Amino acid sequence: MPKLSLMFEGKTVKEVPIGTRPITIGRSPDNDLPVDNLAVSNHHARVYYEGARLVVEDLDSLNGTFVNDLRVERATLHDGDSIHIGKHYIKVDASHDAPVPYDMGRKTAAPAINETMVLDTKARRQMLQQAAAMGERTQFASGRIKVPTIVVLSGNTANKEYILTNKLTTIGKSAMATVRLKGWFKPQMAAQISQRDDGYYIGPGDKTPTVNGTPIPGPTRLSDGDLIDVCGVRLNFIFRE
């Protein structure tokens, strides 16, 4: 069974296996992985299976969640990835078991905890420089409507976030492109995302994009949290609620 290892200064603080129930991470002691650090929000993030994919999701934390030094709201995890939260990081190990059984019972209620402290360290500043300045997050009314969104994590584009409202979303330098790439040598149409009955598919244009580090051979269905790289730009495909 895959496991998560909470690390601090190179030492393992705690390990938990990943089962069918989401693993919660945060400063409150009722979390599965409690992190004793004021830079960590009470309920900071969670890790869970979505079908066959392992996913990490930020829970509107103050200081953000980073996967391999890139800030994410939701992303697919792979063996060997590192989740950075505050001054701690969590190793994803899909090939070894946790050494102790995990208590799947009811959690205890969390006591009141002091306010989260804004983390301002060199490491976080470096990670934020790599991530796009996302600004204030849009607040949606309560409900279960999922809004397909492209978040620009790095690279030069006209905007930092795009809501996919059309059947076809194009990525390139063209004035007609939805995701406008900036730069002299960017292609007019690098890639495109099309909406089909069963989801959203990305296909190559003048360039072949990669999804989660793998070049796509043709139109490829996107999953919530996928990372797209094309022409020096990194994009995060997510569904907002």
CYANA upper distance limits for C-alpha pairs under 8 A (distance plus 0.5 A):
  1 MET  CA     17 PRO  CA      6.75
  1 MET  CA     18 ILE  CA      7.19
  1 MET  CA     19 GLY  CA      8.00
  1 MET  CA     94 ALA  CA      7.56
  1 MET  CA     95 SER  CA      7.96
  1 MET  CA     96 HIS  CA      7.25
  1 MET  CA     97 ASP  CA      5.77
  1 MET  CA     98 ALA  CA      8.13
  2 PRO  CA     17 PRO  CA      6.22
  2 PRO  CA     18 ILE  CA      6.12
  2 PRO  CA     92 VAL  CA      8.11
  2 PRO  CA     93 ASP  CA      6.14
  2 PRO  CA     94 ALA  CA      4.64
  2 PRO  CA     95 SER  CA      6.65
  2 PRO  CA     96 HIS  CA      6.64
  2 PRO  CA     97 ASP  CA      6.50
  2 PRO  CA     98 ALA  CA      8.15
  3 LYS  CA     15 GLU  CA      7.25
  3 LYS  CA     16 VAL  CA      5.99
  3 LYS  CA     17 PRO  CA      4.50
  3 LYS  CA     18 ILE  CA      5.82
  3 LYS  CA     92 VAL  CA      6.86
  3 LYS  CA     93 ASP  CA      5.84
  3 LYS  CA     94 ALA  CA      6.90
  3 LYS  CA     96 HIS  CA      7.50
  3 LYS  CA     97 ASP  CA      6.67
  3 LYS  CA     98 ALA  CA      6.30
  4 LEU  CA     15 GLU  CA      6.14
  4 LEU  CA     16 VAL  CA      5.97
  4 LEU  CA     17 PRO  CA      6.77
  4 LEU  CA     18 ILE  CA      7.56
  4 LEU  CA     90 ILE  CA      6.76
  4 LEU  CA     91 LYS  CA      6.18
  4 LEU  CA     92 VAL  CA      5.61
  4 LEU  CA     93 ASP  CA      6.75
  5 SER  CA     12 THR  CA      6.99
  5 SER  CA     13 VAL  CA      7.91
  5 SER  CA     14 LYS  CA      6.38
  5 SER  CA     15 GLU  CA      4.91
  5 SER  CA     16 VAL  CA      7.22
  5 SER  CA     90 ILE  CA      5.79
  5 SER  CA     91 LYS  CA      5.59
  5 SER  CA     92 VAL  CA      7.32
  5 SER  CA     93 ASP  CA      8.21
  6 LEU  CA     12 THR  CA      6.36
  6 LEU  CA     13 VAL  CA      5.91
  6 LEU  CA     14 LYS  CA      5.76
  6 LEU  CA     15 GLU  CA      6.71
  6 LEU  CA     33 LEU  CA      7.85
  6 LEU  CA     88 HIS  CA      7.64
  6 LEU  CA     89 TYR  CA      6.58
  6 LEU  CA     90 ILE  CA      5.00
  6 LEU  CA     91 LYS  CA      7.14
  7 MET  CA     11 LYS  CA      5.90
  7 MET  CA     12 THR  CA      5.09
  7 MET  CA     13 VAL  CA      6.05
  7 MET  CA     14 LYS  CA      7.99
  7 MET  CA     88 HIS  CA      6.38
  7 MET  CA     89 TYR  CA      5.84
  7 MET  CA     90 ILE  CA      6.27
  7 MET  CA     91 LYS  CA      7.85
  8 PHE  CA     12 THR  CA      7.09
  8 PHE  CA     13 VAL  CA      7.24
  8 PHE  CA     87 LYS  CA      7.82
  8 PHE  CA     88 HIS  CA      5.61
  8 PHE  CA     89 TYR  CA      7.20
  9 GLU  CA     88 HIS  CA      8.23
 14 LYS  CA     33 LEU  CA      7.86
 15 GLU  CA     98 ALA  CA      6.55
 15 GLU  CA     99 PRO  CA      8.29
 16 VAL  CA     32 ASP  CA      8.29
 16 VAL  CA     33 LEU  CA      8.17
 16 VAL  CA     98 ALA  CA      6.35
 16 VAL  CA    100 VAL  CA      8.32
 16 VAL  CA    102 TYR  CA      6.89
 17 PRO  CA     97 ASP  CA      7.24
 17 PRO  CA     98 ALA  CA      5.92
 17 PRO  CA    101 PRO  CA      8.45
 17 PRO  CA    102 TYR  CA      7.24
 18 ILE  CA     22 PRO  CA      8.16
 18 ILE  CA     23 ILE  CA      7.39
 18 ILE  CA     48 TYR  CA      7.98
 20 THR  CA     48 TYR  CA      7.92
 20 THR  CA     49 TYR  CA      7.39
 21 ARG  CA     48 TYR  CA      7.28
 22 PRO  CA     46 ARG  CA      6.87
 22 PRO  CA     47 VAL  CA      6.09
 22 PRO  CA     48 TYR  CA      4.90
 22 PRO  CA     49 TYR  CA      7.81
 23 ILE  CA     31 ASN  CA      8.26
 23 ILE  CA     32 ASP  CA      6.24
 23 ILE  CA     33 LEU  CA      7.83
 23 ILE  CA     46 ARG  CA      5.90
 23 ILE  CA     47 VAL  CA      5.57
 23 ILE  CA     48 TYR  CA      6.76
 24 THR  CA     31 ASN  CA      5.70
 24 THR  CA     32 ASP  CA      5.72
 24 THR  CA     33 LEU  CA      6.80
 24 THR  CA     43 HIS  CA      7.70
 24 THR  CA     44 HIS  CA      8.28
 24 THR  CA     45 ALA  CA      6.59
 24 THR  CA     46 ARG  CA      4.80
 24 THR  CA     47 VAL  CA      7.03
 25 ILE  CA     31 ASN  CA      6.00
 25 ILE  CA     32 ASP  CA      6.68
 25 ILE  CA     33 LEU  CA      5.32
 25 ILE  CA     34 PRO  CA      6.40
 25 ILE  CA     35 VAL  CA      7.65
 25 ILE  CA     43 HIS  CA      6.68
 25 ILE  CA     44 HIS  CA      6.20
 25 ILE  CA     45 ALA  CA      5.68
 25 ILE  CA     46 ARG  CA      6.15
 26 GLY  CA     31 ASN  CA      6.51
 26 GLY  CA     33 LEU  CA      7.21
 26 GLY  CA     34 PRO  CA      5.75
 26 GLY  CA     35 VAL  CA      6.05
 26 GLY  CA     40 VAL  CA      6.57
 26 GLY  CA     41 SER  CA      6.20
 26 GLY  CA     42 ASN  CA      5.44
 26 GLY  CA     43 HIS  CA      4.93
 26 GLY  CA     44 HIS  CA      5.13
 26 GLY  CA     45 ALA  CA      7.17
 27 ARG  CA     31 ASN  CA      7.99
 27 ARG  CA     34 PRO  CA      5.82
 27 ARG  CA     35 VAL  CA      5.32
 27 ARG  CA     36 ASP  CA      6.08
 27 ARG  CA     37 ASN  CA      7.00
 27 ARG  CA     38 LEU  CA      7.79
 27 ARG  CA     40 VAL  CA      6.18
 27 ARG  CA     41 SER  CA      6.27
 27 ARG  CA     42 ASN  CA      4.94
 27 ARG  CA     43 HIS  CA      7.08
 27 ARG  CA     44 HIS  CA      8.01
 28 SER  CA     34 PRO  CA      6.67
 28 SER  CA     35 VAL  CA      8.17
 28 SER  CA     41 SER  CA      8.44
 28 SER  CA     42 ASN  CA      5.20
 28 SER  CA     43 HIS  CA      7.11
 28 SER  CA    110 ALA  CA      6.54
 28 SER  CA    111 PRO  CA      8.03
 28 SER  CA    113 ILE  CA      7.61
 29 PRO  CA     34 PRO  CA      5.91
 29 PRO  CA    110 ALA  CA      6.61
 29 PRO  CA    111 PRO  CA      8.45
 30 ASP  CA     34 PRO  CA      7.73
 30 ASP  CA    107 LYS  CA      6.27
 30 ASP  CA    108 THR  CA      6.11
 30 ASP  CA    109 ALA  CA      6.68
 30 ASP  CA    110 ALA  CA      5.79
 31 ASN  CA     43 HIS  CA      7.82
 31 ASN  CA    107 LYS  CA      8.26
 35 VAL  CA     40 VAL  CA      7.49
 35 VAL  CA     88 HIS  CA      8.26
 36 ASP  CA     40 VAL  CA      8.27
 37 ASN  CA     86 GLY  CA      7.82
 37 ASN  CA     87 LYS  CA      8.22
 38 LEU  CA    115 GLU  CA      8.22
 38 LEU  CA    116 THR  CA      5.86
 38 LEU  CA    117 MET  CA      5.80
 39 ALA  CA     63 ASN  CA      7.40
 39 ALA  CA     86 GLY  CA      5.80
 39 ALA  CA     87 LYS  CA      8.12
 39 ALA  CA    116 THR  CA      6.27
 39 ALA  CA    117 MET  CA      5.38
 39 ALA  CA    118 VAL  CA      6.31
 39 ALA  CA    119 LEU  CA      5.72
 40 VAL  CA     44 HIS  CA      6.90
 40 VAL  CA     61 SER  CA      8.11
 40 VAL  CA     62 LEU  CA      8.21
 40 VAL  CA     63 ASN  CA      7.64
 40 VAL  CA     85 ILE  CA      7.15
 40 VAL  CA     86 GLY  CA      6.00
 40 VAL  CA    116 THR  CA      6.92
 40 VAL  CA    117 MET  CA      8.12
 41 SER  CA     61 SER  CA      6.13
 41 SER  CA     62 LEU  CA      6.97
 41 SER  CA     63 ASN  CA      8.30
 41 SER  CA    116 THR  CA      6.06
 42 ASN  CA    113 ILE  CA      8.01
 42 ASN  CA    116 THR  CA      8.01
 43 HIS  CA     59 LEU  CA      7.20
 43 HIS  CA     61 SER  CA      7.94
 44 HIS  CA     58 ASP  CA      6.79
 44 HIS  CA     59 LEU  CA      5.80
 44 HIS  CA     60 ASP  CA      7.58
 44 HIS  CA     61 SER  CA      5.59
 44 HIS  CA     65 THR  CA      8.35
 45 ALA  CA     56 VAL  CA      7.57
 45 ALA  CA     57 GLU  CA      6.06
 45 ALA  CA     58 ASP  CA      4.89
 45 ALA  CA     59 LEU  CA      5.42
 45 ALA  CA     61 SER  CA      7.90
 45 ALA  CA     65 THR  CA      7.76
 46 ARG  CA     56 VAL  CA      6.26
 46 ARG  CA     57 GLU  CA      5.95
 46 ARG  CA     58 ASP  CA      7.22
 46 ARG  CA     59 LEU  CA      7.81
 47 VAL  CA     54 LEU  CA      7.61
 47 VAL  CA     55 VAL  CA      6.08
 47 VAL  CA     56 VAL  CA      4.91
 47 VAL  CA     57 GLU  CA      6.93
 48 TYR  CA     54 LEU  CA      6.32
 48 TYR  CA     55 VAL  CA      5.96
 48 TYR  CA     56 VAL  CA      7.14
 49 TYR  CA     53 ARG  CA      6.10
 49 TYR  CA     54 LEU  CA      5.09
 49 TYR  CA     55 VAL  CA      6.52
 50 GLU  CA     54 LEU  CA      6.79
 50 GLU  CA     55 VAL  CA      7.23
 53 ARG  CA     76 THR  CA      7.09
 53 ARG  CA     77 LEU  CA      8.01
 54 LEU  CA     76 THR  CA      6.27
 54 LEU  CA     77 LEU  CA      5.84
 54 LEU  CA     78 HIS  CA      7.80
 55 VAL  CA     74 ARG  CA      7.42
 55 VAL  CA     75 ALA  CA      6.14
 55 VAL  CA     76 THR  CA      5.05
 55 VAL  CA     77 LEU  CA      6.03
 55 VAL  CA    225 GLY  CA      7.87
 56 VAL  CA     74 ARG  CA      6.10
 56 VAL  CA     75 ALA  CA      6.06
 56 VAL  CA     76 THR  CA      7.02
 56 VAL  CA     77 LEU  CA      7.25
 57 GLU  CA     72 VAL  CA      8.29
 57 GLU  CA     73 GLU  CA      6.22
 57 GLU  CA     74 ARG  CA      4.81
 57 GLU  CA     75 ALA  CA      7.23
 58 ASP  CA     64 GLY  CA      7.46
 58 ASP  CA     65 THR  CA      6.33
 58 ASP  CA     72 VAL  CA      7.70
 58 ASP  CA     73 GLU  CA      5.54
 58 ASP  CA     74 ARG  CA      6.77
 59 LEU  CA     73 GLU  CA      8.46
 60 ASP  CA     64 GLY  CA      7.97
 61 SER  CA     65 THR  CA      7.99
 62 LEU  CA    116 THR  CA      7.88
 62 LEU  CA    118 VAL  CA      7.45
 63 ASN  CA     85 ILE  CA      8.40
 63 ASN  CA     86 GLY  CA      7.46
 63 ASN  CA    118 VAL  CA      6.88
 63 ASN  CA    119 LEU  CA      6.78
 64 GLY  CA     71 ARG  CA      7.25
 64 GLY  CA     72 VAL  CA      8.19
 64 GLY  CA     85 ILE  CA      7.64
 65 THR  CA     71 ARG  CA      6.26
 65 THR  CA     72 VAL  CA      6.55
 65 THR  CA     73 GLU  CA      7.66
 65 THR  CA     83 ILE  CA      7.52
 65 THR  CA     84 HIS  CA      6.60
 65 THR  CA     85 ILE  CA      6.04
 66 PHE  CA     70 LEU  CA      5.58
 66 PHE  CA     71 ARG  CA      4.71
 66 PHE  CA     72 VAL  CA      6.27
 66 PHE  CA     83 ILE  CA      6.11
 66 PHE  CA     84 HIS  CA      5.45
 66 PHE  CA     85 ILE  CA      7.26
 66 PHE  CA    127 MET  CA      8.20
 67 VAL  CA     71 ARG  CA      6.89
 67 VAL  CA     72 VAL  CA      7.29
 67 VAL  CA     75 ALA  CA      8.42
 67 VAL  CA     81 ASP  CA      7.36
 67 VAL  CA     82 SER  CA      6.18
 67 VAL  CA     83 ILE  CA      5.12
 67 VAL  CA     84 HIS  CA      6.73
 68 ASN  CA     81 ASP  CA      6.79
 68 ASN  CA     82 SER  CA      5.86
 68 ASN  CA     83 ILE  CA      7.04
 68 ASN  CA     84 HIS  CA      7.97
 69 ASP  CA     84 HIS  CA      7.81
 69 ASP  CA    127 MET  CA      5.80
 69 ASP  CA    130 GLN  CA      8.07
 70 LEU  CA    127 MET  CA      6.71
 70 LEU  CA    128 LEU  CA      8.23
 70 LEU  CA    130 GLN  CA      6.97
 70 LEU  CA    131 ALA  CA      6.11
 70 LEU  CA    153 LEU  CA      7.72
 71 ARG  CA    127 MET  CA      7.59
 71 ARG  CA    128 LEU  CA      7.58
 71 ARG  CA    131 ALA  CA      6.00
 71 ARG  CA    153 LEU  CA      7.75
 72 VAL  CA    153 LEU  CA      8.46
 72 VAL  CA    236 ASN  CA      8.11
 73 GLU  CA    225 GLY  CA      8.44
 73 GLU  CA    238 ILE  CA      8.44
 74 ARG  CA    224 ASP  CA      7.88
 74 ARG  CA    225 GLY  CA      5.41
 74 ARG  CA    238 ILE  CA      7.15
 75 ALA  CA    224 ASP  CA      7.76
 75 ALA  CA    225 GLY  CA      4.30
 75 ALA  CA    226 ASP  CA      6.47
 75 ALA  CA    227 LEU  CA      7.74
 75 ALA  CA    236 ASN  CA      8.12
 76 THR  CA    212 ASN  CA      8.43
 76 THR  CA    224 ASP  CA      8.37
 76 THR  CA    225 GLY  CA      5.92
 76 THR  CA    226 ASP  CA      6.55
 76 THR  CA    227 LEU  CA      8.43
 77 LEU  CA     81 ASP  CA      6.96
 77 LEU  CA     92 VAL  CA      8.09
 78 HIS  CA     92 VAL  CA      7.52
 78 HIS  CA     94 ALA  CA      8.12
 79 ASP  CA     92 VAL  CA      6.04
 79 ASP  CA     93 ASP  CA      5.78
 79 ASP  CA     94 ALA  CA      5.59
 79 ASP  CA     95 SER  CA      8.04
 80 GLY  CA     91 LYS  CA      6.99
 80 GLY  CA     92 VAL  CA      5.82
 80 GLY  CA     93 ASP  CA      6.40
 80 GLY  CA     94 ALA  CA      8.25
 81 ASP  CA     91 LYS  CA      6.62
 81 ASP  CA     92 VAL  CA      5.87
 81 ASP  CA     93 ASP  CA      8.48
 82 SER  CA     89 TYR  CA      6.82
 82 SER  CA     90 ILE  CA      6.00
 82 SER  CA     91 LYS  CA      5.27
 82 SER  CA     92 VAL  CA      6.75
 83 ILE  CA     89 TYR  CA      5.85
 83 ILE  CA     90 ILE  CA      5.41
 83 ILE  CA     91 LYS  CA      7.04
 83 ILE  CA     92 VAL  CA      8.31
 84 HIS  CA     88 HIS  CA      6.53
 84 HIS  CA     89 TYR  CA      4.73
 84 HIS  CA     90 ILE  CA      6.90
 85 ILE  CA     89 TYR  CA      6.25
 85 ILE  CA     90 ILE  CA      8.35
 86 GLY  CA    119 LEU  CA      7.28
 86 GLY  CA    124 ARG  CA      8.43
119 LEU  CA    124 ARG  CA      7.92
120 ASP  CA    124 ARG  CA      7.07
120 ASP  CA    125 ARG  CA      7.44
121 THR  CA    125 ARG  CA      6.73
122 LYS  CA    126 GLN  CA      6.68
123 ALA  CA    127 MET  CA      6.80
124 ARG  CA    128 LEU  CA      6.55
125 ARG  CA    129 GLN  CA      6.68
126 GLN  CA    130 GLN  CA      7.08
127 MET  CA    131 ALA  CA      6.78
128 LEU  CA    132 ALA  CA      7.62
128 LEU  CA    133 ALA  CA      7.90
129 GLN  CA    133 ALA  CA      8.45
130 GLN  CA    153 LEU  CA      7.84
130 GLN  CA    154 SER  CA      6.68
131 ALA  CA    153 LEU  CA      5.33
131 ALA  CA    154 SER  CA      6.17
132 ALA  CA    152 VAL  CA      6.74
132 ALA  CA    153 LEU  CA      5.26
132 ALA  CA    154 SER  CA      6.07
132 ALA  CA    160 LYS  CA      7.32
133 ALA  CA    160 LYS  CA      8.09
134 MET  CA    160 LYS  CA      7.08
134 MET  CA    161 GLU  CA      8.24
140 PHE  CA    241 GLU  CA      7.42
142 SER  CA    241 GLU  CA      8.47
143 GLY  CA    241 GLU  CA      7.60
144 ARG  CA    241 GLU  CA      6.37
145 ILE  CA    240 ARG  CA      8.44
145 ILE  CA    241 GLU  CA      5.96
146 LYS  CA    239 PHE  CA      5.88
146 LYS  CA    240 ARG  CA      5.77
146 LYS  CA    241 GLU  CA      5.10
147 VAL  CA    163 ILE  CA      7.63
147 VAL  CA    164 LEU  CA      8.20
147 VAL  CA    239 PHE  CA      5.60
147 VAL  CA    240 ARG  CA      5.40
147 VAL  CA    241 GLU  CA      6.73
148 PRO  CA    163 ILE  CA      6.57
148 PRO  CA    164 LEU  CA      6.10
148 PRO  CA    237 PHE  CA      7.81
148 PRO  CA    238 ILE  CA      6.46
148 PRO  CA    239 PHE  CA      5.01
148 PRO  CA    240 ARG  CA      6.97
149 THR  CA    161 GLU  CA      7.65
149 THR  CA    162 TYR  CA      6.15
149 THR  CA    163 ILE  CA      4.91
149 THR  CA    164 LEU  CA      6.22
149 THR  CA    237 PHE  CA      6.42
149 THR  CA    238 ILE  CA      5.90
149 THR  CA    239 PHE  CA      6.42
149 THR  CA    240 ARG  CA      7.41
150 ILE  CA    161 GLU  CA      6.20
150 ILE  CA    162 TYR  CA      5.51
150 ILE  CA    163 ILE  CA      6.81
150 ILE  CA    164 LEU  CA      7.83
150 ILE  CA    235 LEU  CA      6.77
150 ILE  CA    236 ASN  CA      6.14
150 ILE  CA    237 PHE  CA      5.32
150 ILE  CA    238 ILE  CA      7.01
151 VAL  CA    160 LYS  CA      6.63
151 VAL  CA    161 GLU  CA      5.02
151 VAL  CA    162 TYR  CA      6.97
151 VAL  CA    235 LEU  CA      6.09
151 VAL  CA    236 ASN  CA      5.53
151 VAL  CA    237 PHE  CA      7.05
151 VAL  CA    238 ILE  CA      8.19
152 VAL  CA    157 THR  CA      8.30
152 VAL  CA    159 ASN  CA      8.34
152 VAL  CA    160 LYS  CA      5.49
152 VAL  CA    161 GLU  CA      6.38
152 VAL  CA    233 VAL  CA      8.01
152 VAL  CA    234 ARG  CA      6.67
152 VAL  CA    235 LEU  CA      5.15
152 VAL  CA    236 ASN  CA      6.90
153 LEU  CA    160 LYS  CA      8.28
153 LEU  CA    233 VAL  CA      8.21
153 LEU  CA    234 ARG  CA      5.94
153 LEU  CA    235 LEU  CA      6.05
153 LEU  CA    236 ASN  CA      7.21
154 SER  CA    233 VAL  CA      6.14
154 SER  CA    234 ARG  CA      5.68
154 SER  CA    235 LEU  CA      7.77
155 GLY  CA    232 GLY  CA      6.54
155 GLY  CA    233 VAL  CA      4.79
155 GLY  CA    234 ARG  CA      6.93
156 ASN  CA    181 LEU  CA      6.72
156 ASN  CA    182 LYS  CA      6.00
156 ASN  CA    183 GLY  CA      8.10
156 ASN  CA    233 VAL  CA      7.35
157 THR  CA    179 VAL  CA      7.47
157 THR  CA    180 ARG  CA      5.99
157 THR  CA    181 LEU  CA      5.14
157 THR  CA    182 LYS  CA      5.98
157 THR  CA    233 VAL  CA      8.49
158 ALA  CA    179 VAL  CA      7.65
158 ALA  CA    180 ARG  CA      5.86
158 ALA  CA    181 LEU  CA      7.12
158 ALA  CA    182 LYS  CA      7.51
159 ASN  CA    179 VAL  CA      8.10
159 ASN  CA    180 ARG  CA      8.21
162 TYR  CA    179 VAL  CA      7.81
164 LEU  CA    169 THR  CA      7.38
166 ASN  CA    195 GLN  CA      8.28
167 LYS  CA    194 SER  CA      6.13
167 LYS  CA    195 GLN  CA      5.39
167 LYS  CA    196 ARG  CA      8.22
168 LEU  CA    192 GLN  CA      7.50
168 LEU  CA    193 ILE  CA      6.30
168 LEU  CA    194 SER  CA      5.01
168 LEU  CA    195 GLN  CA      6.87
169 THR  CA    177 ALA  CA      7.94
169 THR  CA    178 THR  CA      6.16
169 THR  CA    179 VAL  CA      7.98
169 THR  CA    192 GLN  CA      6.09
169 THR  CA    193 ILE  CA      5.42
169 THR  CA    194 SER  CA      6.73
170 THR  CA    177 ALA  CA      5.53
170 THR  CA    178 THR  CA      5.70
170 THR  CA    179 VAL  CA      6.77
170 THR  CA    189 MET  CA      7.24
170 THR  CA    190 ALA  CA      8.29
170 THR  CA    191 ALA  CA      6.64
170 THR  CA    192 GLN  CA      4.80
170 THR  CA    193 ILE  CA      6.77
171 ILE  CA    177 ALA  CA      6.11
171 ILE  CA    178 THR  CA      6.60
171 ILE  CA    179 VAL  CA      5.20
171 ILE  CA    180 ARG  CA      6.72
171 ILE  CA    181 LEU  CA      7.54
171 ILE  CA    189 MET  CA      6.31
171 ILE  CA    190 ALA  CA      6.07
171 ILE  CA    191 ALA  CA      5.69
171 ILE  CA    192 GLN  CA      6.23
172 GLY  CA    177 ALA  CA      6.22
172 GLY  CA    178 THR  CA      8.40
172 GLY  CA    179 VAL  CA      6.93
172 GLY  CA    180 ARG  CA      5.97
172 GLY  CA    181 LEU  CA      5.67
172 GLY  CA    186 LYS  CA      7.37
172 GLY  CA    187 PRO  CA      6.31
172 GLY  CA    188 GLN  CA      5.41
172 GLY  CA    189 MET  CA      4.74
172 GLY  CA    190 ALA  CA      5.39
172 GLY  CA    191 ALA  CA      7.42
173 LYS  CA    177 ALA  CA      7.17
173 LYS  CA    180 ARG  CA      5.92
173 LYS  CA    181 LEU  CA      5.31
173 LYS  CA    182 LYS  CA      6.83
173 LYS  CA    183 GLY  CA      8.28
173 LYS  CA    186 LYS  CA      6.38
173 LYS  CA    187 PRO  CA      6.27
173 LYS  CA    188 GLN  CA      4.94
173 LYS  CA    189 MET  CA      6.96
173 LYS  CA    190 ALA  CA      8.42
174 SER  CA    180 ARG  CA      7.47
174 SER  CA    187 PRO  CA      8.31
174 SER  CA    188 GLN  CA      5.07
174 SER  CA    189 MET  CA      6.99
175 ALA  CA    180 ARG  CA      7.80
177 ALA  CA    189 MET  CA      7.77
181 LEU  CA    186 LYS  CA      7.21
182 LYS  CA    186 LYS  CA      7.40
186 LYS  CA    190 ALA  CA      8.28
186 LYS  CA    231 CYS  CA      7.44
187 PRO  CA    206 ASP  CA      6.99
187 PRO  CA    207 LYS  CA      8.29
188 GLN  CA    206 ASP  CA      8.27
189 MET  CA    205 GLY  CA      6.24
189 MET  CA    206 ASP  CA      6.47
190 ALA  CA    204 PRO  CA      7.26
190 ALA  CA    205 GLY  CA      5.22
190 ALA  CA    206 ASP  CA      5.31
190 ALA  CA    207 LYS  CA      5.51
190 ALA  CA    208 THR  CA      8.06
190 ALA  CA    209 PRO  CA      8.49
190 ALA  CA    230 VAL  CA      7.74
190 ALA  CA    231 CYS  CA      7.87
191 ALA  CA    202 ILE  CA      7.63
191 ALA  CA    203 GLY  CA      6.36
191 ALA  CA    204 PRO  CA      5.12
191 ALA  CA    205 GLY  CA      4.73
191 ALA  CA    206 ASP  CA      7.31
191 ALA  CA    207 LYS  CA      7.05
191 ALA  CA    208 THR  CA      7.76
191 ALA  CA    209 PRO  CA      7.46
191 ALA  CA    230 VAL  CA      8.23
192 GLN  CA    202 ILE  CA      6.16
192 GLN  CA    203 GLY  CA      5.99
192 GLN  CA    204 PRO  CA      7.07
192 GLN  CA    205 GLY  CA      7.10
193 ILE  CA    200 TYR  CA      7.04
193 ILE  CA    201 TYR  CA      5.90
193 ILE  CA    202 ILE  CA      4.77
193 ILE  CA    203 GLY  CA      6.85
194 SER  CA    200 TYR  CA      6.15
194 SER  CA    201 TYR  CA      5.79
194 SER  CA    202 ILE  CA      6.95
195 GLN  CA    199 GLY  CA      6.43
195 GLN  CA    200 TYR  CA      5.04
195 GLN  CA    201 TYR  CA      6.93
196 ARG  CA    200 TYR  CA      6.47
196 ARG  CA    201 TYR  CA      7.83
199 GLY  CA    221 ARG  CA      7.28
199 GLY  CA    222 LEU  CA      7.84
200 TYR  CA    221 ARG  CA      6.22
200 TYR  CA    222 LEU  CA      6.15
201 TYR  CA    219 PRO  CA      6.26
201 TYR  CA    220 THR  CA      5.57
201 TYR  CA    221 ARG  CA      4.72
201 TYR  CA    222 LEU  CA      6.11
202 ILE  CA    219 PRO  CA      5.82
202 ILE  CA    220 THR  CA      5.83
202 ILE  CA    221 ARG  CA      6.98
202 ILE  CA    222 LEU  CA      7.32
203 GLY  CA    208 THR  CA      8.33
203 GLY  CA    209 PRO  CA      8.28
203 GLY  CA    216 ILE  CA      8.10
203 GLY  CA    218 GLY  CA      6.07
203 GLY  CA    219 PRO  CA      4.62
203 GLY  CA    220 THR  CA      6.86
204 PRO  CA    208 THR  CA      5.32
204 PRO  CA    209 PRO  CA      6.72
204 PRO  CA    216 ILE  CA      8.15
204 PRO  CA    218 GLY  CA      7.02
204 PRO  CA    219 PRO  CA      7.65
207 LYS  CA    230 VAL  CA      7.79
207 LYS  CA    231 CYS  CA      7.97
208 THR  CA    215 PRO  CA      7.00
208 THR  CA    216 ILE  CA      7.19
208 THR  CA    217 PRO  CA      8.45
208 THR  CA    230 VAL  CA      7.61
209 PRO  CA    215 PRO  CA      6.37
209 PRO  CA    216 ILE  CA      6.95
209 PRO  CA    228 ILE  CA      7.23
209 PRO  CA    229 ASP  CA      6.11
209 PRO  CA    230 VAL  CA      5.14
209 PRO  CA    231 CYS  CA      8.23
210 THR  CA    214 THR  CA      5.37
210 THR  CA    215 PRO  CA      4.53
210 THR  CA    216 ILE  CA      6.26
210 THR  CA    228 ILE  CA      6.17
210 THR  CA    229 ASP  CA      5.73
210 THR  CA    230 VAL  CA      7.19
211 VAL  CA    215 PRO  CA      6.92
211 VAL  CA    216 ILE  CA      7.31
211 VAL  CA    226 ASP  CA      7.05
211 VAL  CA    227 LEU  CA      6.11
211 VAL  CA    228 ILE  CA      5.20
211 VAL  CA    229 ASP  CA      7.14
212 ASN  CA    226 ASP  CA      6.63
212 ASN  CA    227 LEU  CA      5.52
212 ASN  CA    228 ILE  CA      6.87
213 GLY  CA    227 LEU  CA      8.23
213 GLY  CA    228 ILE  CA      8.27
213 GLY  CA    229 ASP  CA      8.06
216 ILE  CA    220 THR  CA      7.20
222 LEU  CA    226 ASP  CA      7.03
222 LEU  CA    237 PHE  CA      7.99
223 SER  CA    237 PHE  CA      7.95
223 SER  CA    238 ILE  CA      8.22
224 ASP  CA    237 PHE  CA      6.57
224 ASP  CA    238 ILE  CA      5.21
224 ASP  CA    239 PHE  CA      6.48
225 GLY  CA    236 ASN  CA      6.74
225 GLY  CA    237 PHE  CA      5.92
225 GLY  CA    238 ILE  CA      5.49
225 GLY  CA    239 PHE  CA      8.40
226 ASP  CA    236 ASN  CA      6.40
226 ASP  CA    237 PHE  CA      5.86
226 ASP  CA    238 ILE  CA      7.72
227 LEU  CA    234 ARG  CA      7.40
227 LEU  CA    235 LEU  CA      6.23
227 LEU  CA    236 ASN  CA      5.26
227 LEU  CA    237 PHE  CA      6.94
228 ILE  CA    234 ARG  CA      6.11
228 ILE  CA    235 LEU  CA      5.43
228 ILE  CA    236 ASN  CA      6.76
228 ILE  CA    237 PHE  CA      7.98
229 ASP  CA    233 VAL  CA      6.14
229 ASP  CA    234 ARG  CA      5.03
229 ASP  CA    235 LEU  CA      6.85
230 VAL  CA    234 ARG  CA      7.17
